[in-house]
Amino acid sequence: MQESRLVRHIEELSPKDRERFRLFVQSPFFNQHQPTSELLEVILECIHSANGNGSKLDKHKVYKRIFPKDPFDEQQLYNVMSYLKKLYHRFLSYQFFENQEFQEDLLTLEAAYENNQFDLLKNRGKQMEKTMARHPHHNSDYYLANYRLNYLLAYYGGQYEDRSKPELFQRMFDHLDRFYIAEKLKNCCHLTANMMVMNTHYDFGFLEPLLDYLKQNWQEFESDATIVLYYTILMSLREENNPAHYIILKEILASGMNTLSVKEQGDLYAFANNYCIRRINLGDSTYQWELFQLYKQGLKTGLILDNGILSEWNYKNITSLGCSLKEFEWTENFIQEYKDKLPAHRRENAYNYNLAHLYYNKRCSAMSCRPCCTYSLPT
């Protein structure tokens, strides 16, 4: 069992999630196969032991623990491991499902519709309409959920109640269109950036007609924070020499963040940063101070972090920029304060490299020389 991916995946779970997985496997609703529960207990005991880990598991001993009266049968052990692996996959999907907005309500409504439980559909549907009306972030997830909700209510109403009222069907179409527009623009932003960095190519299909449609009907969308955000980002990538798009991104950063989801705030921050980096690397030094302020904002708000981790590229870029602007005291404090937020396997190398870079630049500054710096775009 030393090479078992299953054991490694369980080891990688946090202690809290290991306990949740144990309760999941013990639940008779999900699992009624006792040897599978026994196998998980053996794995967890080994991981929790003072000096042990999953790689120390011996398959003969594990089998004896699970089937104490039976002679060793490797295939039977593999079968039990397969059962546990399937439960692990279901556990991951269940945990992910629990964290998804709208999904439980929508699936309840869809199940009610399929089972002809129309009182439940109408009652919960009205509750969800109120929830959606209060929701602060009108992003693609919101529009997709609203499309699914209005699809159910519209087709139920059209079939069983009043067919003469088109409002629900119209809302269904409107939300579907906005879902497509927001999702299309978002993915075009990311893949356009990928093309610029990695020299790849993508066929964006209906993008040009969509952009023409948005320009001709902008009044319908100018109050939609998500569509405005990704449209502006995309135009900043396609029209790099036009600073007006970056100025709009700055305005949203300064005042419009509350209308955006956490993911959208991260995209806004990252693309604004990358625009400045590209301008600097093209020789426009006026964007150095812009980028420095963006980095400070990202550190203050946490937008620059990914699950609490600061990438070595951003660590290096911030250090290089601080040195270039001769903000040596601030930069040294930054290097020390954010060392522990670097990825563990790169931490010491990145810390030593950037500290050396700082000291070199401080010495150069004292000698009145100006080393050149470029900045790396994340890939």
N, C-alpha and C positions, 0 to 999 in steps of 0.2 A: 504493500500500500504506500510505499515511499514516494511513488511518482503520481499518486492520485490527484487529479485536478480538483475533485470534490473536496478532499481534505484541505487542499491549499485554499480553496475558495472559502471554506468555513473558518480557517485560520485568519483570513483577511477581514472577516466581519469584525465590527466593533464588539466589545463585551455586551453592550446593550442589545445589539442585533443578534448576537449568538443566543442570548436568552429568549428573545422573541422567536427565533427560529426553533428553539427547543419546544416552546409552548405551541407553536404552529404544528410541529410534527406530532406532539402528544395529543392534539385535538382529534377526537374521533370523527369529526366532520371531514377532516382532510386526510386522516390516516388511521386505518384500523389494523395495520400490519405490525405486530409487536416486535419482530426482529429488526425492522427498520428503526423503530424507536430505540432499541437497545444499541444498535450500531452508532447512532448519533451520540448516545450517552458515553460510549467508549471513546469516541473521537474527542468529545468535549472534555472528558476527564484527562485525556492525554495532553490536550492543549493547555488546560488550566493547571497542570502539575507544575511544581516549582521550577524545574529545569527542563521540562519536556516540551515537545511540540508535535504536530501531526506527523512529521516525517519519521518519528520513532515507532510508529505503529507496526506491529508484526502481524501479518495476516493470519497465521496459525493461532496466535493468542486471541486475536479478535474473534475468529470463528469459534473458538472454544468458549468464549464469553457469551456469544449469541446463541450457539447451539451446543450446550455443554454435554449432551448425551450422544451427539452424532459424530461419526468420523469426518475428518476434514474433507470438504468438497469445495474446491476453488470456484467452480461455476456458480454454486449456490451463494457463495459470498459475493461474487460479482453481481448476481441478481439483486441482492439486498442493497448493494451500493447503487445500483441503477435505480431502484425505487427511491432511495434517499436523494439521489441527484434530481429526479423528477420533482420531488417535493421541494428541493432547494430552488429549482427554477420557478415553481409555482409561488413560493414564498417571495422571491424577488419581484415577480409580476404583481403580487398582492400588495407588497409594500409600495411599489411604484403607483399602483392604482389609488391607494389611500391618499397619496400626495397630489393627485390630479384634481384641479378645480372642476366643478360641474359634473364630473363623470358619474358619481353615484346617483345624483338626481336624474340625469339624463337616462341612465340605464334603467332606473326604476320606472320612468315614464314609458320608455320603449317596451319594457316587459309588460307594463299595464296595458298598453295598446295591443300587443300581440295576444294577450290573454283576455281581451275584451273587458277589462276592469275599468270601465270608462269613468266611474265616479272617482276612482283613485287618480286617473289621468287628469281629469279636470281640476281636482282639488290641489294636487301637487304641482300641476302645470301653472296654476295661478300663483302659488307660492314662489315658484321659480321665476316667473315673470317679475315679481316684486324684487327678488334677489338680484336679477340681472339689471333692473333699472337702477339699483343702488351701486352697482359695481363700478369702481373707480377707473379701471383700465380697460379701454376698448381696443384690445389687441386681437390678433388672429384667433386665439383660443376663445375669446369672448364671442367673436362673430360666428365661429363654427358652432359653438354651443347654442347660440341664438337661432342659427339656421336649423339645427336639429330640433330644438324646442318648437319653433314655429311650424316646421314640417309636420310634427305630430299633431299639434293643435289644429292646423289648417286642414289636414286630410281627415281628421276626426270630425271637425265641424262641417266640412263639405259633404261628408258621407252621411252623417247622422243628425245634423242640426240644420243650419241655414246656409244654403249654397249661394245665396245672393250677396254675401259679404266677402269681398276680396281682400280685406285688409291683412289677414294673416298670411295669405299666399304672397302678397306684395312684400311683407316684412321678411318672409322666408327668402325670396329672391334677393332683396337688398342685402341681407346679412351674408348670403352666399357670395354675392359679388364682392363685398368688402373683405370677406375672408380670403378670397382668391387674390384680390389686389394687394392686401397687406402681406400675404405669404409670398406672392410672386416678387414683390419689391424687396422683401427681406432677403430672400435667397439670391436674387440678382445682385444685391449689395455684397454678400459674402463671396459669391463666385466671381464677381468682377474683381474684387480685391485679390482673390486667389489667382486669377489670370495675370494680374499685374506683378505678383511676387514670384509665382511658380512657372510662368510662361506656359500656362495651359490655355485651352480654348473650349468654350461652351456655346451651344446654339440656344439662345434665350427665347426662341419661339415667338410668342405674341407680345414681347416686351415693347417693341416700337409702337404698334397700334395702341397698347395700353397707355404708354406715356403721352401719346397724342390725345387720347381720350381724357386723361387727367388734366392736361393743359387746357382743353376746351371746356371742361366742366369743373374747374378748380373750386368754384364757390361751393359745390356739393361736398368737397372733401377737406377744405382748409381748416375746419374745426376738428378734424379727426387726427388726434395726436400721433397715432401709430403710422398712418399713411403719410402724413407730412414728414415724420421722422425718416422713414426709409426712402421716400422720394428724394428728400434733401440729401441724404447720404449718397444715394446712387448718383445724383447729379454732381455732387462734389467729386466723385470718382471719374465720371465721364467728362466733366468740364473743370479739370484741375486748375486751369489758369483763371477761373472766375471765382474770386474770394467771397462772393455774395452767399454762396451755399454754406461755406464755413461759418460766416457771420450768423446765419440762421441757426446752425448747430450750437454756436456759443450762446445765443439767446435762449434756446431750449434748455441748455445746461444750466443757465443762470436762473430761469424762472419756471420752466415747464416740466420739471422732473416728476412731480407728484401725479401727473396724468399718465405716466409710463410705468410699465411693469419693471421688475428688477432686471429681467433679461434685456429689455429694451434700453434701460438706463445704461447697462453694461455695453451694449452695442453703440449707443450714442457716444459714450466716453471713448471707447476704443477707436471708432472711426474718426472722431475729432483729433485724437492723438496721432493716428496714422497719417492724417492729412498734413499735420504740422511736420511730422518726420519726413514725409516725401518732399515738402517744400524746402526744408532745411537741406536735405541731401541734394536737391537741385540747385543749391547755392543761395537760397533766400534766407539770410540770417535773421530777418525781422521776425521769423516765426520761432526763434529760440526762446524768447521770453514767454510767448504764447504757450509753448509746450511745457515750459517750466511751471507755469501757473496751473496748467491742466494736470500735471503730475502731482502737484501739491493737493489739488482738489480730489484727485483719485485716491491719494493716500488718506486724506481726511475722511472721505465718505466710504472708503473701502471698495470703491468700484474697480480699482486696479487689481484687486485681489481675486483669485479664483479659488473658491472654497477655503479662504484664509491663507492661500499660498501666493507669494509674489514670485513671478517668473524671473529666471536669471537674466532674460533679455531686458525686462523693465528695470531690474536692479542695475544692470550695466548702463542702460540709457540714461537713467536718472543721475547716476554718478557722473557720467561723461558730460551731461548737460550742466550739472551743477559746477563742475570744474571749468567748463567753457565760459560760464557766466561769472566765474570767480566767487561763487557762493560756497567757499570752502568750509566754513564753520557749519552751515546748514547741512552740507553734503556729508561731512564726517558724522554728524549726529544721525543722519539718515542711514548711513552704512551700518552703524552700530545698532540702531533701533530695529532695523528690519532684517538683520542677519538671520534671526530665528524663524522668519517667515519664508525663507528660501526653501526649495525642495531639499529634503535631507541629503539625498545622494549627490547634490551639487553644491551644498552649502559652503563647505570650507574652501573649495577652489574659487567659487564666485566671490566670497568674502575677501580672500587674500588678494585676488586679482584686482578687485575694485579699490581696496585700500591702498594697494601699491600704485594704482592709477591716480588716486587722489594725491598721494605724497609726491609723485612725479610732477603733477601739474602745479602743486603748491611751490615746488622748487623752481619750475619753469617760470611761474609768475614772478617769483622773487628775482629771477634773472632776466625778466622782461622779454621772454620768448612766448610765442603763441602756438602751441600744438593744435593741429587740426583734428576735428572729431566728426564722425558720421554716426548715424543712429540706425539701429536694426529694427525692421518691421517684423512683428511676430508672424510665424508661418502656421 
